[in-house]
Structure formats: C-alpha cells, structure tokens
Amino acid sequence: MKGKTSIVMLTYNELHLTKKCIDSIKQHTRSDQYELIIVDNASTDGTKAYVRELEDVIFIENEENQGFAKGCNQGAKKATGDSVLFLNNDTMVTENWLSPLREALFASERIGMVGPVSNYVSGPQMVQPSYTDVRELPAFAKDYTAARKGQRTYVHRLVGFCLLVKRELIEEIGLFDERFVYGSFEDDDLCLRSLLKGYQLQIVHDSFVHHHGHATFHANQETNISTFFAENRLRFLDKWGIDLNLMTPHPYFAALLPQEAACVLDVGCGAGATGLELINRQAVDMYGVESDSLKATIAKAYYKEVKEVNVDEYPWSEKEAFFDAVIFSDVLEHVSDPWQIITRAHKSLKPGGVIICCLPNMMHAEVLLPLMTGDFTYQEVGILDRTHMRFFTPKTMRALFPDHLFDRVIEQQINVPIDQNVQLFFDEVARVGESLGFQTKALSDQVTLYQLLIVARTKGGASSG
C-alpha cells in the first residue's frame, strides 16, 4: 500500500528501551513506509545525545517535561504522512506490523483510528502471550498474527500506546486535549471525539506490538501513576459525563440473539455497546432508540439508524414487519405503558421474529423484606431505581407476552444471593403460607431472582435456535 506514516515517539529517559524500539522499527519497517519524529521531554540519561546522532529523524527537544498529550501534539504538527502513529518508546514492533494497520485504516472512509494487539494493554487489545522472554517475541508474533490474518474488531476505545490515526481525522477533530497532563485519558478523549464525528475504531489482530508498560512513569520519580490516572479520569468525566470503560455490552443478549438475525432494533441502546458486540459476531444492521443525545451520537458511528427519542415516541408504524429481533435492555420498567410498547414491537417484527428483554424482579428480597416492614424507598440504582415507573414479578413479566401473539421460547434467571437468615425467613413464610392454603411455594426461589431474561417469538414463526 502506497503512502507514508508519520511515527511520533515521545521519550523521557529509559534510553535502553528507546534504542530497542527504534531498532525494531528499522528492522521491521521499510524506510519508504514511514518518517520518525521523536519528541524528548527533557531526558537526562543520554537520550537526547543518542537521538541527535540518528539519521532521518525529526527531533524536537523540550527543556521541560511537557507531558504526553502536548509532546505528542508537538510531534504530530511536524508530520507529513497520510497517517500519524503515536508509539510509546517502551514498545517493540514485530514483523509485518505496520502494513495490516494501514490496510485496516484505509479500508473504509469511516474508519478513523486503528490499533494492534499487545501483551500489555487494557481492554480487548490485550492478548495472553506464550513468550516469557523478548527473544521469543518474533516467533510468537509471527505465528499469532498469521493465524489471525485479516481479523478485525470494532470498538469504542483504543489505547494510545500504539495508535494509528488518519490525517484527515486529526484535521477535523484536532489532536490530543492537553488538559490531560502527563498521560491517561487523552486517548479516550480522542476516541470519543472520533466516534462523535461518525468515525469507527478497529483492533487489528494481525498486528502485534510488544509493550513493556508505564516505563515513562517509572522513569519519572516525581510522578504517581495512580494519582494522575484518578485526576485525569475526573477531568474526562467533567468534560463528557461518560466513562468509555463503562460502555459494556449486556452480558447475556448476544448469546440469546439468533445468529441469523440480520436486522435488529436495540431499544435503550445507550452508546451501542451491545450492538457493537453483535456487529463483531455476525452480519447485522443495527437500529437504535436512545433518548440521551451524547450516547445516541456515539451509537450512530456503528448503527445504521438511531432515533433520539423516548421509547414511547418511537415511530413503530414506520417499521412494520421490518425487524428480525427487538431488544429491550432494562427499558420496559421505565415506560408508563409497557404492554402497548410490546404490542407495537410485535407488529414491527417479521414472522418468526423475537423480542429479547430483561426485567427486574419486584419479588427479590432486596425489595420484599423492607416492604414487609413498611419501607418502599426509591434508590439511585437497583430494582427501586427512582426512574422506574412499572414493577414486575415473574408472573406479570410473562403476561407482557400474551399467548395469542407470542411463544416464550427462553427464560433465563439472573440470581443474586441473599443473607442466609433472610433466606430462612422466606422459606418459613412460604411453608406457613402453603399450610394455610396460599400459593407461596415459589417464594423461596423468587426472593433470589433479581432479573428475568425472556425471549419471546412471534406466534407461528420458526424456531429461534
């Protein structure tokens, strides 16, 4: 692939690691593929003298430590390539590392940033290596990447230890936000700004980069990584009000969705984490409903359509017999008329389509025991979330899906254990109730049921598998 990548490397001491990183670049990258820009943040261990002697390197020397974001920005402003790769100096690249990254980046106009997998990184870019010595690294990386040629994963977040970014994206959204001093969350911020402009992010599984991890922090005795992380996290939350690390898919929905489902409505989709998991698993067009504007805009980077409305405002009539599946993720308890919503959703499903929903159980001891003592206090989270408008028991959950419209094909319980004495109390209540002729036999089990997952298929449809 033609084109040149500008590699921007920030250094602060740790000369031995910088040498290994640069040597690996020279060994595994064609000279016409890249330019190297090194920004030194006032090293005192001979790094500056070493870099000055290198040929074909653009070198920027800072008299004071400017931090990660500002230093990287200095380097990126000198870049002339069609892409900029921010690379930590405590990394070692491996055979054929750059070409797959570039191929992924330029495979689509919608892709704005990509990153490799590594032995030391947070999130899904992390893989478990079999090597214990860097001398074993080349063989491992060659075998690992060969077995995953062309494999890509869409994500909401990439880590800045090795981050390849399109020049046009930088020109559109800008560089790292320099309020995130020294390091951490400047990459999250760049990722979020990219998503909000409609760009997509990918992990490239056939590119492996070894990472020693936090070498710059360890080299600077005046820095405390935990303190900087906490402070920058607060800066990020203050700026955006959202944590990319908390944008996770529903833990059960992907396994319950039929793999042949090609058109799915995700009601209450949030930032689209569940849909992203489905997109990575199967060929599917995701549609979403989300009232939070920021989350809806993030989801739009991957979803075919996202309506920024409340659930009861969704134009169901425009999508009659349209979807293979409709997902309600912790939604129906928040609307005034969930029965009407289910009826409308039924009309939007193709024959044999399914509804997948998750509902909290009012019978759990977390609610039932305080209720028996006269306490029904709303909480910030949980079954008594103050935004909940409707409350359900297993019986009334099932009643949402009337027999003349649906077959309930799957019920899956999510149980949360309770204190042993509380369990004994409800066991006794159930026993006494039965002895008096009340239907309390199921009470002992219901007080540990926190949520119920239901998969309901439209009547007369084919099996959901």
N, C-alpha and C positions, 0 to 999 in steps of 0.2 A: 504494500500500500504506500502510495506516494504521500509526501507531507512530512513535516518536521515537528517534533515535540520538544518544547522547552522544559527541561527538568530544573526545578527550583529546589535547591537544598539549603536548609538553614543549619548553621553549625554554631555550637558553643562548647568548646573543649572536646574531650573524647576523641582526640586525633586518631587513635588506633582504629576506632570504629569508622570514622570518616574515610580513612585510607581503604578499609575493606569494602566500604560501599562504593567508592569511586572505582576501585579495581574491578568490582563485579559489574558495574555499568560498562566499563571499557571492554570487558571480556564477553559480555552477553548482548551487546547492543551495537549495531552498525553505526559508524560515525556519521553517516548521512541521515540517520533517523532522528538525531537529537542535537540540541545545544545544552550545555551545562551552565547554570547560573548558581553561584554559591554566595550566600549572604552570611557573613560572620557576625555574631552578636558579642563582640569583644572577648574573644577567646584569649587565654593566657598560657596555653600549653604547647605553643608552636604550630597551631592550626593555620594561623594567618601566613606564616612563613612558608609552610608546605603548599598552601593553595596558590600563593604568588608564583611559585615555580612551575605550576601546571600550565600546559599549553591548551589553547582553545577553551578556556574557561572565562566566563564573565564573572568578575569578582567584586562584591560590594562589601566594604569594611565599615562596621559600625563602631563608634568609640564607646558606646554604652549598649547594654542589652536592651533591645527594643521589643523583646517578646516574640512569640511565634507568629501571631497574626500580622503585625506590622512588618516583621522581617520577610515573611513570605510575600507580602504585598510589594515590598521593595523589589524583590526578585522578579515577580510577575510583570511589573511595569517595564522591565527590560526585555521581556520575552518577545521573540519574533515568530514563534511557531504557530501552527494552526490549533495547537492544544498546549495546555500547561499542566505539567505533572509535578505536584507537590510531594516531595520524597524526603522522609526523615533520614538523617545521616546515620542512624543506628539500624539500617536495613542492609540486606544483601539481596540483590536481584538474581534471578536464575535464568537458565537457558530459555530463549523464546518468550521472555516475559512481556515485552512491550507490544509486539505485534497483535496478540489477542486483545489487549486493552484498546488499542487503536481501532481494530476491526469492530469491536463492540461499540465504541464511542461513535463511530461514523456509520454504523449500520442503519441508523434512523435519525431523521432530523429531530425527533422528540427526545432522544437520549442526550442528556447534558453532562453527566458525570459517570465514571465507572471506577471500580477498584478491584484489586486482586484478592485472593485468599492468602491467609498467613497463619503462622504458628502462634502469634501473639497479637491479638486484637480483640476488641469487644464485639459482640453481636454475631450475626451469621457469617461474617467473613472468616471467623475462626475455624480452623480445622485441626484435628489431632495428628501431629506428625509422628512418623515412626523413627525418625532420627533423634539421636541424643548428642551428636557431635556435628558441628557445621561441615566437617569433612564428608559426612554422609548426605549433606544437603543436596548436591547436584543430582545424585541418583534418585533420591526421594522425589524431588521436584519434577524430574523428567517423567518418572512413572506415574505420579499423581496427575499431572496435567494431561498426559497422553490419554489417560483413561476418562478424562472429562472434556475432551475437545469439543468446543462449541457450546458448552453448558453455561447458561446464564440464569441469574435470579434477579427479579425486580425487587427493589427495597425502597424504604423511606429514608434510609440513613446509610451513609458510607463514612468510614473513618479516615481522617486526614493523614495517616502515616504514609500512605501512597495513594494519591487521589489524582486521577486524570480528568481534566476539565476542558470542555470546548472553549476556544477563544471567544466565540460569539456569545456564549452564556455569560462569560465574565464581562463582556462589553454591555450586556443587557442588564445584569443584576449587580455588577460590581464585585469587588474582591472580599477578603475576609473582613469582618467587622472588628475593628481594633479595640473595641471596648472589652473584648475577651482577652485579657492580658495573659502573657506567658504561655498559655496553652490549655485546651479543653473547651468544648462547646462552640468554638469558632467554626469547626467543620459541621456541626449540627445546624448552626445558623445558616451556613452556605447551602446545605442540603435543603433546608426548609424554604429558603428563598427561591431555590431552583424549582421545587415542587409547585410553589405558588405561581410560578410563571408557566407551568404546564410541562416542564422538563421531567424526564424519567431518569432513574438511577439504576445501575446494574452492578451486581457482583459478577466478575469474570472468573469462572472456576478453572480455566486452563491457563491461568497466570498465577504463579506462586512467588511471593516475596517474603524472605525471612526477616523477622523483626526481633531485635534484642529487647526493646521495650523500655521507655522512660529514661533513656540514657542521659538526655539533656537535663532532666530534673535531678538525676543522681549526681550529675557533674556540677550542679549549682547548689552549694551547701546552704545558700540563703533562701532557697525556695522550699516550700512544703506542698507536695502534690495534692494532698487531701484538702488543704486549705484553699488552694487555687481552684480545685475542682468544685468545691462547695460554693465558693464565691461566684465562679462563672456560671454555675448552674442557676443560681439566684438571678444573675444578670439575664440569662436566657429566658427564665420564667417571667421575669419582669417585662421583657421585651415582647414575648409571644403568648404567654399564658398557657403554654402547652409543652409537654416533655416528649420528645421523639422516642425516648427509650420506653415510654409507657404506651406507645401506639402498637399494641399487640393484637393478633387475631383472636377471635373467640376460640377457646381451646377445643371445642367439640364440633363446630359446624362443618369444617372441611371434610371430616370423616363421615358426616351424615349426608352430605350432598351427593346425589347420584353423579357419577363421573361422566355420564352422557349429557348432563345439563349444560346447554350452550348459551342460555340467556337467563340471567339471574338478577332479581331485584333484591337489594340489600337495604332493608328499611331500618333507619337509625344506623347508617353505615359509618358514622364518625369520620375518621381520616382515611378509611378504606383499607384497614389492615387485614380484615377477613377476606375481602375481595382480592387483595394482593396475593394472599396465600393461595386462593383458588386459581388466579391467573397463572401463577407459577406451576400449578399442578395440572391444569387442563386447559383446553381451548374454550374460553368462555368470554362472553360480553357481559360486563358488569354494569348494572344501573343502580343508582343510589338515591336515598332520601335522607337528608340531613339538614336540620334547622340551624346548626352552628356554621356561620359563614366561613370561618377560617378552616375548620375541619372539612367542610364540603369542597372548598377550593383545593385542598391537598388531595382529596379523593379524586378530583377531576383529572389529575395527572395520569391516572390509570383507568378510571371508569369511563365507559362510553358516554354516560349521561348521569349527572347528579342534580336533583331538584332541591333547591334550598328552601324547603317548606316544612311545616309541621306535618306529621303523619296523616292527620285527618284532612289536610289540604291537598294531598297528592291527587293528581288527575287520573284516577284509576280507569275511567271510561276511555281514555286515550290509548290504553294498552290492553284491550280486551283479547283474551286468548293469545297472549304475547309471550309470557314467561314460562320457562321450564321449572323454575323454583322461585319462591319468595321467602326471604329470611327475615325474621323478626328477632333481633338480638336485644333482649331486655328493653322492649318497646311497649308492649301492649298494656303493661301496668301504668304507663304514663298517659294514656289517652282516655277520654271520657266514655267512648263507646267502642270498645274493642270488638264487640260482636259484629257491628256494622263494618268495621275495618276488615275482619276476616271474610265477610260475605263479599265485599268488593274485591279483596285479594283473590278469592275463589274465581271470580269472573275474569280476572287478568291471567289466569293460568291456562296453559294448553291442556288438552286431555292427558291425563296421567301425570300432570304437574304436581309438585309437592310444596307444602308450607313447612318450614322448619322454624320453630320458636322455642324460646327459653323463658320460663316464668318462675318468679319466686313463690315459695310456699308459705302461706299465712299460718299453717299448722306447725311450723318449726318451733321448737321450744324457746328460741330466741324471742319470739313474739308471744307465744301462747302462755308461757309461765307468767310473764309480767301482766298480761291481760287478765289472768285469773286473780291477780291481786289489785286490779283496777288501774293498771298503768298501760297506757297506749300512747307513748311519747314518740313523736317523729324524730328521726335521726338524719345525719348528713349522708350516710350510706347505709346499705343493707336493705332488709325487707321492709322496714319502716322508713325508707328514704322519703324525705319530706316532699319530693316531687311526684311520688306515686299517687295516682288517682283511683286505681282499682286494685283490689286484693283478691287472691285466688287460693283455693285449696285444690288438691289433685282432682277432686270431683268436678269443680267448676272450671278447671283448666280444660278437662276433656270435653265439657259442654260447649266450649268455644267452637268445636268442630263437629257440627251436627251430623248424625249418621246418614241423612239423606244427601249430604254433599261430600262427605269425606270417609275414607278408611284411615284410621290411625294405625300406621304400619310400624312405628318405632316409638317406644317410650324409654327414656334413659334417665336414671336418677342421679342427681348430684347431692351427695350426703355430706353433712357437716356434723361430726360427733359432738355429743353434749356431755356434761358432767354426769358421772355415774349415779349420784344421788338424784339428779333430775330425771335420769332415765328410769330409775327405780320408782320414782314418784308417779310418772306417767304410766308405767307398767301396772301399778296398783290401781290407778284411775281406770285404766282400760279393763282390768279384771272386775272391779266393782261395777262398772258400767254394764258389762256383759251380764253379770249376775242379776242386775235389775232390769234386764231386757233392752238396754240401749245398744246401738250398733257402734261400739267403741273398740272393736277387736283390732282395727288397723292403726289405732292411735299410737301404739308403741313404735311402729315403723315411721309413721308420718312426722313425728317430732324431731327426727334426724334428717328428714328430707328438706334440703334447702332450696333446690331448684329442680324443675322437671323439664326435660327436653322432650319435645313432641315432634314427630314427623308425620304429617297427615297428607295423604294422597287423594286427589280428586276422584270421586266415585267412578268406577268403571275403567280407570286408567291401568296402564301396565305396571308391573312391579317396579319399585324404585331401586331394587338391587340392594 
